[in-house]
Amino acid sequence: MKNTKPIEQNFSWQVSRRRMLGAMGSLAVLPVVTQAQGASVLPLNTPGLDHLDIIVPDVAASATFYMQLFNTTLHVQPLGEGVRYFILLGELDESREVGYVAIGESRGRGTYIGHFCTTVVDWRRDSGAIFSAMGEEIEAHGFGTFPGSTGFGGIFSDPDGIEIQFLPAPDTLVTAAVPSDLVPSRQGLITPYGVDHVHLYVSDMERASEYYTILYGADARRLVNGLVTFDFPASDTRIILEQVDYVYGENPGIAHFGIKVAPFDSEVLAKRLTELGAQVLASEESGVFRFKDLDGITIELVQS
C-alpha cells in the first residue's frame, strides 16, 4: 500500500529534481554547519533513536500481527474514541524505559510511518533554547521560518514533511499505556531489542543533509554506499537519507525502519510471515531480513 500521507510544506523548500550523483558531488564539498551565536545546545546531545509510530486503518489487526512476530508484550492507551497500541522492544521495568513501535489509527489518512523520535539529554530543561537555536540556524541556512512543534513532546516536520519528535532521554512508555489483553503475550518467533534505524526518502540530498547536520552535527554524518547516514553510537542506531524523485503524496517520507532482534532461522520466519499474510522481500545485506507487513509497511529485522 502506498504512502498517502499529505506532505506538509512548513519551510521555504525548493525541491530539486537532480539525481543522486549530482547531490553526492555536492556533498563532497558540503561545508560544516556552524552554530548561531549562543546556540550551544546544537548539535543535539542525543543518545539516538528510541521509537517510531505507524499509522494504519485497523490498529487491532496490526497489533495482532506484530505480536505474532515479536516475542514481547503489548500495551494499549485510550486515545479519543479509539486506542493506540505499543509493541514493546524490550523489557518493561519500573522505570518504564523501553523502546517501542506505536500503532495509531489512520482515520482515512492512508497508511504510512508517522514519525521517528530521537531523545535529547536535558530536554525538559533545554527544549525552549533548542527550538530557539533551531529557528536561528534553520533561517540562517535558507530553510525559511521554523514553525515550531505540535503535539506531545516536540514534534515538527523537516523540509520534506517528515515528522521528527524530541523527548527526554531516556524515553519512557507513556503512563497511560497499560498491558493489553488483545492477544497473548510472548507468542512471537523473534525477540526484539530496540530500533536499529530509520530510512528516509528525501527530495534533495544536499539540502536534507545540511538540515540534519544542524540537528545532529557533522561528526555524526557519514557517506556510505551513496547514502548519507547519521550515526548514534550510544544506542547503535542511525538515520539514513536517500534521494528519490519527488512524487507529491508518495515521496519523500519514511521509507522503512529497522528493528534489532535476536538471531533467528530465516526459513522458519519466512514461512511464518507468509502464513500471516506478509510479503517477504529480498535482502542483499547479511543478517538483515526484509518484509512488508499486512498494510504494506516495509520493515527490516537486523540480527544483533
C-alpha positions as CSV (number, residue, x, y, z in Angstrom):
1,M,0.0,0.0,0.0
2,K,1.5,3.4,-1.0
3,N,2.1,6.2,1.5
4,T,-0.7,8.6,1.0
5,K,0.2,11.0,3.8
6,P,0.0,14.6,2.6
7,I,3.4,16.3,2.6
8,E,3.4,19.4,4.8
9,Q,5.3,22.3,3.3
10,N,6.3,24.1,6.5
11,F,9.6,25.5,5.1
12,S,10.6,27.6,2.2
13,W,11.9,24.5,0.5
14,Q,12.8,24.5,-3.2
15,V,12.5,20.9,-4.4
16,S,15.4,19.7,-6.6
17,R,15.0,17.0,-9.2
18,R,18.7,16.4,-9.5
19,R,19.7,12.8,-9.5
20,M,21.7,11.2,-6.7
21,L,25.1,11.6,-8.4
22,G,24.7,15.3,-8.6
23,A,23.7,15.5,-5.0
24,M,26.7,13.3,-3.9
25,G,29.1,15.5,-5.8
26,S,27.8,18.5,-3.8
27,L,28.1,16.6,-0.6
28,A,31.8,16.2,-1.2
29,V,32.3,19.9,-0.6
30,L,29.3,20.5,1.8
31,P,30.5,22.9,4.5
32,V,30.3,22.1,8.1
33,V,27.2,23.7,9.6
34,T,28.2,26.3,12.1
35,Q,26.2,27.3,15.2
36,A,24.5,30.6,15.5
37,Q,25.7,32.8,18.3
38,G,24.6,31.4,21.7
39,A,23.4,28.1,20.1
40,S,25.5,25.8,22.2
41,V,22.5,23.4,22.5
42,L,23.2,22.4,18.9
43,P,24.0,19.9,17.6
44,L,21.7,17.9,19.9
45,N,23.1,15.8,22.8
46,T,21.1,12.7,21.9
47,P,21.6,9.0,22.5
48,G,19.8,8.4,19.2
49,L,16.6,6.7,18.0
50,D,14.1,5.5,20.6
51,H,10.8,4.8,19.0
52,L,8.6,5.4,16.0
53,D,4.9,5.0,15.0
54,I,2.9,3.6,12.2
55,I,-0.5,4.8,11.1
56,V,-2.8,2.1,9.9
57,P,-6.6,1.6,9.2
58,D,-7.0,-1.3,11.7
59,V,-4.9,-0.9,14.8
60,A,-6.1,-4.2,16.4
61,A,-5.2,-6.2,13.3
62,S,-1.8,-4.6,13.0
63,A,-1.1,-5.1,16.7
64,T,-2.1,-8.8,16.5
65,F,0.2,-9.3,13.5
66,Y,3.2,-7.8,15.3
67,M,2.5,-9.8,18.4
68,Q,2.6,-13.0,16.4
69,L,6.0,-11.8,15.0
70,F,7.7,-10.4,18.2
71,N,8.2,-12.3,21.4
72,T,7.2,-9.4,23.6
73,T,4.3,-7.7,25.5
74,L,1.6,-5.4,24.2
75,H,0.3,-2.2,25.8
76,V,-2.6,0.0,25.0
77,Q,-3.6,3.6,25.6
78,P,-7.1,5.1,25.2
79,L,-6.9,7.9,22.6
80,G,-10.0,9.9,21.8
81,E,-12.7,7.4,20.7
82,G,-10.1,4.7,19.9
83,V,-6.9,3.3,21.2
84,R,-3.2,3.3,20.5
85,Y,-1.2,0.1,20.8
86,F,2.5,-0.2,21.8
87,I,4.7,-3.1,20.7
88,L,7.5,-3.1,23.3
89,L,11.0,-3.6,22.0
90,G,12.4,-4.7,25.3
91,E,11.6,-5.5,28.9
92,L,9.4,-3.0,30.8
93,D,10.6,-2.4,34.4
94,E,9.5,0.1,37.0
95,S,11.3,3.0,35.2
96,R,9.2,2.3,32.1
97,E,12.4,3.0,30.0
98,V,11.8,0.9,26.8
99,G,11.7,1.4,23.1
100,Y,8.6,0.7,21.1
101,V,6.6,0.8,17.9
102,A,3.4,2.7,18.4
103,I,0.4,1.9,16.3
104,G,-2.2,4.6,15.6
105,E,-5.4,4.7,13.7
106,S,-5.2,6.4,10.3
107,R,-8.9,7.6,10.2
108,G,-8.8,8.0,6.4
109,R,-5.3,9.4,6.2
110,G,-3.9,6.3,4.4
111,T,-1.1,4.0,5.7
112,Y,2.4,5.3,6.5
113,I,5.2,5.5,9.0
114,G,4.3,8.6,11.0
115,H,7.3,9.9,12.9
116,F,10.6,8.9,14.5
117,C,11.9,10.0,17.8
118,T,15.4,10.9,18.9
119,T,15.6,11.5,22.6
120,V,17.5,14.5,24.0
121,V,19.6,14.8,27.2
122,D,18.1,17.5,29.4
123,W,15.2,18.1,27.0
124,R,12.9,19.4,29.7
125,R,15.4,22.0,30.8
126,D,16.6,22.9,27.3
127,S,13.7,22.5,25.0
128,G,13.0,26.2,24.7
129,A,16.6,27.0,24.0
130,I,16.9,24.2,21.5
131,F,13.9,25.3,19.4
132,S,15.1,28.9,19.6
133,A,18.5,27.8,18.3
134,M,17.0,25.7,15.6
135,G,14.9,28.6,14.5
136,E,18.1,30.7,14.1
137,E,20.1,28.0,12.3
138,I,17.2,27.0,10.0
139,E,16.6,30.5,8.9
140,A,20.3,31.2,8.5
141,H,20.7,28.3,6.2
142,G,17.9,29.3,3.9
143,F,15.2,26.9,5.1
144,G,12.7,29.7,6.0
145,T,11.0,30.3,9.3
146,F,10.9,27.3,11.7
147,P,7.2,26.9,12.6
148,G,7.8,25.2,16.0
149,S,6.4,22.0,17.3
150,T,3.0,20.4,17.6
151,G,1.5,17.5,19.5
152,F,3.0,15.7,22.5
153,G,6.7,16.4,23.2
154,G,8.5,18.2,20.4
155,I,7.0,17.1,17.1
156,F,7.9,19.0,14.0
157,S,8.4,18.4,10.2
158,D,11.7,18.6,8.2
159,P,11.7,20.4,4.9
160,D,10.2,17.3,3.2
161,G,7.3,17.0,5.7
162,I,8.9,14.1,7.5
163,E,7.9,14.2,11.2
164,I,10.5,14.1,13.9
165,Q,9.9,14.0,17.7
166,F,12.2,15.0,20.6
167,L,11.6,13.6,24.0
168,P,13.7,13.4,27.2
169,A,16.4,10.8,27.4
170,P,15.9,8.1,28.3
171,D,12.4,7.9,26.9
172,T,9.7,6.1,28.8
173,L,6.5,4.4,27.8
174,V,3.6,6.8,28.5
175,T,2.0,6.2,31.9
176,A,-1.5,6.0,30.3
177,A,-0.4,2.8,28.4
178,V,-1.3,-0.4,30.3
179,P,-1.0,-4.1,29.5
180,S,-3.4,-5.2,26.7
181,D,-5.3,-8.5,26.6
182,L,-5.9,-8.2,22.9
183,V,-3.6,-11.2,22.2
184,P,-1.5,-13.4,24.5
185,S,2.0,-12.0,25.3
186,R,5.3,-13.6,24.2
187,Q,3.9,-15.8,21.5
188,G,6.1,-14.4,18.6
189,L,9.0,-16.0,16.9
190,I,11.7,-13.5,17.5
191,T,12.9,-11.3,20.4
192,P,13.2,-7.5,19.7
193,Y,16.0,-5.4,21.3
194,G,15.1,-1.9,20.0
195,V,15.0,0.4,17.0
196,D,18.0,-0.1,14.6
197,H,17.4,2.6,12.0
198,V,15.0,4.7,10.0
199,H,15.5,5.1,6.3
200,L,14.2,8.5,4.9
201,Y,13.5,9.3,1.3
202,V,14.4,13.0,0.6
203,S,13.9,15.2,-2.4
204,D,17.3,16.9,-2.3
205,M,20.2,15.1,-0.7
206,E,22.5,18.1,-0.3
207,R,19.8,20.2,1.5
208,A,18.5,17.4,3.6
209,S,22.0,16.5,4.7
210,E,22.5,20.2,5.6
211,Y,19.3,20.3,7.6
212,Y,20.0,17.1,9.6
213,T,23.6,18.3,10.2
214,I,22.0,21.3,12.0
215,L,20.3,18.9,14.3
216,Y,22.8,16.1,14.8
217,G,26.2,17.6,13.9
218,A,28.8,17.0,11.2
219,D,30.6,14.5,13.4
220,A,27.6,12.1,13.2
221,R,27.4,12.3,9.4
222,R,28.9,9.7,7.0
223,L,28.6,8.9,3.3
224,V,28.0,5.2,2.9
225,N,27.3,3.5,-0.4
226,G,25.8,6.6,-1.9
227,L,23.6,7.3,1.1
228,V,24.1,9.8,4.0
229,T,23.8,8.4,7.5
230,F,23.8,10.0,10.9
231,D,25.1,7.5,13.4
232,F,24.5,7.5,17.2
233,P,27.0,5.2,18.8
234,A,25.4,5.4,22.3
235,S,22.4,3.5,21.1
236,D,23.9,1.9,18.0
237,T,21.1,3.5,15.9
238,R,21.2,5.6,12.7
239,I,19.2,7.8,10.4
240,I,19.7,7.0,6.7
241,L,19.0,9.5,3.9
242,E,18.3,8.5,0.3
243,Q,17.4,10.9,-2.5
244,V,14.4,10.0,-4.7
245,D,12.4,11.6,-7.4
246,Y,9.7,13.8,-5.9
247,V,6.2,12.5,-6.2
248,Y,3.7,14.5,-4.3
249,G,1.8,12.5,-1.7
250,E,4.2,9.5,-2.0
251,N,7.8,10.6,-1.7
252,P,9.6,11.9,0.3
253,G,8.8,10.1,3.6
254,I,10.0,7.4,5.9
255,A,10.6,4.5,3.6
256,H,11.2,1.8,6.2
257,F,12.5,1.2,9.6
258,G,14.8,-1.5,11.1
259,I,14.4,-3.4,14.4
260,K,17.3,-5.1,16.3
261,V,16.4,-8.7,17.0
262,A,17.9,-11.9,18.4
263,P,19.3,-14.4,15.9
264,F,16.6,-16.4,14.1
265,D,16.0,-19.0,11.4
266,S,15.3,-17.1,8.2
267,E,13.4,-20.0,6.5
268,V,11.2,-20.6,9.5
269,L,10.5,-16.9,9.8
270,A,9.7,-16.5,6.0
271,K,7.2,-19.3,6.2
272,R,5.5,-17.9,9.2
273,L,5.3,-14.4,7.8
274,T,3.8,-15.7,4.6
275,E,1.2,-17.6,6.7
276,L,0.4,-14.3,8.5
277,G,-0.2,-12.5,5.2
278,A,3.0,-10.6,5.0
279,Q,5.2,-10.3,1.9
280,V,8.8,-11.4,2.2
281,L,11.3,-9.3,0.3
282,A,14.8,-10.0,-0.9
283,S,17.7,-8.5,1.0
284,E,21.3,-8.2,-0.1
285,E,22.6,-7.5,3.4
286,S,23.9,-10.3,5.6
287,G,21.9,-10.6,8.8
288,V,19.0,-8.4,7.5
289,F,15.6,-9.8,6.8
290,R,13.1,-7.6,4.9
291,F,9.3,-7.9,4.6
292,K,6.1,-5.9,4.1
293,D,3.5,-6.1,6.9
294,L,-0.2,-6.5,6.4
295,D,-0.6,-2.8,5.5
296,G,2.4,-2.7,3.1
297,I,4.8,-1.1,5.5
298,T,8.4,-2.2,5.0
299,I,10.4,-3.4,8.0
300,E,13.9,-4.8,8.3
301,L,14.9,-7.2,11.0
302,V,18.6,-6.8,11.9
303,Q,20.2,-9.6,13.8
304,S,22.3,-8.5,16.7
